[in-house]
Amino acid sequence: MKKIVAVYPRVSSDDQVKEGRSFKAQINKLKDFCEMCGWSIYKIYDGDAGKTATINEESIGTRIDGDRLVCYFDLKKRPAFKEMFDDAQKGLFDEIVIWKWDRFSRNSIFQKLALIMFRKYGVEITPTDDSKIPIVRDIMSVISEQEPNKIRERVNFVLKDKFNNGIIPSKMPYGYFWNKEKRLVEVNEKRAKDVKGAFQMKLRGVKWDVICKVFGLAKSTYFNIIKNKVYYGVIEYKGEEKMGNHKPIISKELFDSVQKIKS
């Protein structure tokens, strides 16, 4: 009898911009693998595409139930996984085909529990580009689980270094741009006039929607401008503040006056 399988493709937002790792490319690869094996695809569960594979400790629930320690995960961000598990319980397929374990999940506990749950209903999980050997899978899972932490550490190091050197440690605010050649923050004069004009109109009591219309600003951009201390020279990082090296667009007095006005 021909094996019936479920296909579970997943890519993060970063994966999608890398050559050969787009969502469409991954689906084609999984379909080709199933065809090569002579398997029939029951369904492609693609509803979790582009959602992070990282499961933080805050999203893991635990409780003591009698003599049992119960561990559970919030599956709100994994509707396709939930649907796939429900279908596995109904016996609609024999195996799940994935690309790599770190795309299935970077959390080793989630990965292990998922394997146990699906096996309970006679369903195995097969990666096309990773090993099925348990010890290899476990080692890879632990390594991939630490990768987001390493990325956060590197990002925080860079942002902290920028802050220490007086550079805006964030995406350049409206009105500023990063000059790569000079390696410093400079003012976009046209946008700077819009920023200053928005503060001045706000001080005169003009409503936000009118200001946005005058300067062609999105609502979110407007409120980010009005509340941002960077425009009078202050930079912030994780609760710390200091004067940056960039040129202020408005005075602190104008900024403080505008903060006293209710929206």
C-alpha positions in Angstrom: 0.0 0.0 0.0 1.3 3.5 -0.9 2.4 5.5 2.1 0.3 8.7 2.8 2.2 11.6 4.2 1.6 15.1 5.5 4.0 17.9 4.3 4.8 20.6 6.9 6.9 23.4 5.3 8.1 26.3 7.5 10.4 29.2 6.9 11.1 32.2 9.2 11.0 35.7 7.8 14.8 35.6 7.5 14.8 32.3 5.5 12.5 33.7 2.9 15.1 36.3 1.7 17.9 33.7 1.4 18.5 32.0 -2.0 17.0 28.6 -2.1 15.2 28.9 1.2 12.0 30.6 0.0 8.7 29.1 1.0 7.8 28.1 -2.5 11.3 26.5 -3.0 10.9 24.5 0.2 7.5 23.2 -0.8 8.8 22.1 -4.2 11.7 20.3 -2.5 9.4 18.5 -0.1 7.0 17.5 -2.9 10.0 16.2 -5.0 11.2 14.2 -2.0 7.8 12.5 -1.6 7.5 11.8 -5.3 11.0 10.2 -5.3 10.0 8.0 -2.3 6.7 7.1 -4.0 4.6 8.6 -1.3 1.2 10.2 -1.7 0.7 13.6 -0.1 -2.5 13.9 1.9 -2.1 17.6 2.6 0.5 20.4 2.7 0.1 22.2 6.1 1.5 25.6 5.2 -0.4 27.8 7.6 2.6 28.4 9.9 4.9 29.9 7.3 7.0 32.9 8.3 6.3 32.5 12.0 9.2 32.2 14.4 10.5 28.7 15.2 11.6 30.0 18.6 9.6 29.1 21.6 10.5 31.2 24.6 10.4 29.9 28.2 7.5 32.3 28.8 5.3 30.4 26.3 6.0 27.0 28.0 3.5 26.0 30.7 4.1 23.5 33.5 2.0 22.2 36.4 1.9 19.3 38.8 -1.1 17.1 38.2 -1.2 14.5 41.0 2.1 12.5 40.6 2.7 13.9 37.1 4.7 16.9 35.9 2.8 18.3 32.9 4.4 20.5 30.3 2.4 22.3 27.6 2.9 24.9 24.9 0.8 27.6 23.5 -0.1 26.6 19.9 -1.9 29.9 19.0 0.9 30.7 16.6 1.0 27.2 15.2 -2.6 26.7 13.8 -1.3 24.4 11.0 0.6 22.2 13.5 -2.6 21.9 15.6 -4.6 20.9 12.5 -2.0 18.4 11.5 -2.0 16.8 14.9 -5.8 16.6 14.9 -5.6 14.9 11.5 -2.9 12.5 12.8 -5.3 11.4 15.6 -7.9 10.6 12.9 -5.3 8.4 11.1 -5.4 10.4 7.9 -1.7 10.0 7.1 1.3 7.8 8.1 4.2 10.2 8.2 5.1 13.9 8.3 7.8 15.2 5.9 9.7 18.4 7.0 12.7 20.2 5.7 14.9 20.6 8.7 14.5 20.1 12.5 15.3 23.7 13.3 12.4 24.8 11.0 10.1 22.3 12.7 11.1 23.8 16.0 14.2 25.2 17.7 12.9 24.2 21.1 14.2 20.7 22.1 11.4 20.0 24.5 8.7 20.9 22.0 10.5 18.8 19.4 10.7 15.8 21.7 7.1 16.0 22.9 5.9 16.4 19.3 7.7 13.2 18.3 6.2 11.3 21.2 2.7 12.6 20.5 2.7 11.7 16.8 4.3 8.3 17.4 1.4 7.6 19.7 -0.8 7.6 16.6 1.8 5.7 14.5 3.1 8.8 12.7 6.9 9.4 12.3 8.6 12.7 11.3 11.1 12.6 8.4 13.4 15.5 7.6 14.6 15.8 4.0 17.9 17.6 4.9 18.7 16.4 8.4 19.5 13.2 10.2 16.8 10.9 11.8 19.4 9.4 14.1 18.1 10.3 17.6 21.5 11.4 19.1 22.3 13.5 16.0 18.8 15.1 16.1 19.1 15.9 19.8 22.6 17.5 19.4 21.3 19.6 16.5 18.3 20.6 18.4 20.3 21.9 21.3 22.6 23.8 19.0 19.8 25.4 17.0 18.0 26.3 20.3 20.9 28.4 21.3 21.2 30.2 18.0 18.5 32.8 18.7 20.3 33.6 22.0 23.6 34.1 20.2 21.9 36.4 17.7 20.4 38.5 20.5 23.7 38.7 22.2 25.4 39.9 19.0 22.7 42.4 18.3 22.8 43.8 21.9 26.6 44.0 21.7 26.3 46.2 18.5 23.5 48.4 19.9 25.4 48.9 23.2 28.5 49.8 21.3 26.6 52.3 19.3 25.1 53.8 22.4 28.5 54.1 24.1 29.8 55.9 21.1 27.0 58.4 21.0 25.3 56.9 18.0 21.5 56.3 17.8 21.2 52.6 18.7 18.1 51.9 16.6 16.6 52.2 13.2 17.2 55.7 12.0 14.3 58.0 13.1 12.4 60.0 10.6 14.5 63.0 9.7 17.9 61.3 10.1 20.0 58.9 8.0 23.2 56.9 8.4 26.1 58.2 6.2 28.1 55.0 5.5 31.1 56.9 4.1 31.4 59.3 7.0 30.2 56.7 9.5 27.9 59.1 11.3 24.3 60.1 11.7 23.2 63.1 9.5 20.1 65.2 9.2 17.8 64.8 6.2 17.0 68.5 5.9 13.7 68.2 4.1 12.3 65.7 6.6 13.8 67.7 9.5 11.6 70.6 8.5 8.6 68.3 8.6 9.6 67.1 12.1 10.1 70.7 13.4 6.9 71.7 11.8 5.0 68.9 13.4 6.2 69.9 16.9 5.4 73.6 16.2 1.9 72.8 15.0 1.3 70.4 17.9 2.3 73.3 20.3 -0.3 75.5 18.6 -3.0 72.9 19.4 -3.4 71.5 15.9 -4.8 67.9 15.9 -2.6 65.0 14.9 -4.7 64.0 11.8 -4.3 67.5 10.4 -0.6 67.5 11.0 -0.3 64.1 9.3 -2.2 65.4 6.3 0.0 68.5 6.0 3.3 66.6 6.1 2.2 63.3 4.6 2.9 61.3 7.7 1.5 58.0 8.8 -0.2 58.1 12.2 2.4 55.8 13.7 5.3 57.9 12.3 3.7 61.0 13.8 3.4 59.6 17.3 6.9 58.1 17.1 8.2 61.6 16.3 6.3 63.5 19.0 7.5 61.2 21.7 11.1 60.7 20.6 13.8 62.4 22.7 16.3 61.8 19.9 15.0 65.0 18.2 16.6 67.2 20.9 19.8 65.1 21.0 19.1 62.4 23.6 19.7 58.7 22.8 18.3 55.8 24.8 19.3 52.1 25.3 17.7 49.8 27.9 16.7 52.5 30.3 20.0 54.5 29.9 20.0 58.0 28.4 22.8 60.3 27.2 23.4 63.0 24.7 24.2 61.6 21.3 26.6 62.9 18.7 23.9 63.7 16.1 22.6 67.2 15.4 19.3 68.0 17.3 16.4 69.1 15.1 14.4 70.8 17.9 15.2 72.3 21.3 14.5 70.5 24.6 12.2 73.3 25.5 10.0 72.7 22.5 10.0 69.0 23.1 9.0 69.4 26.8 6.3 71.9 26.0 4.7 69.6 23.5 4.7 66.7 26.0 2.5 68.8 28.3 -0.2 69.0 25.7 -2.8 66.3 25.7 -3.5 64.6 22.4 
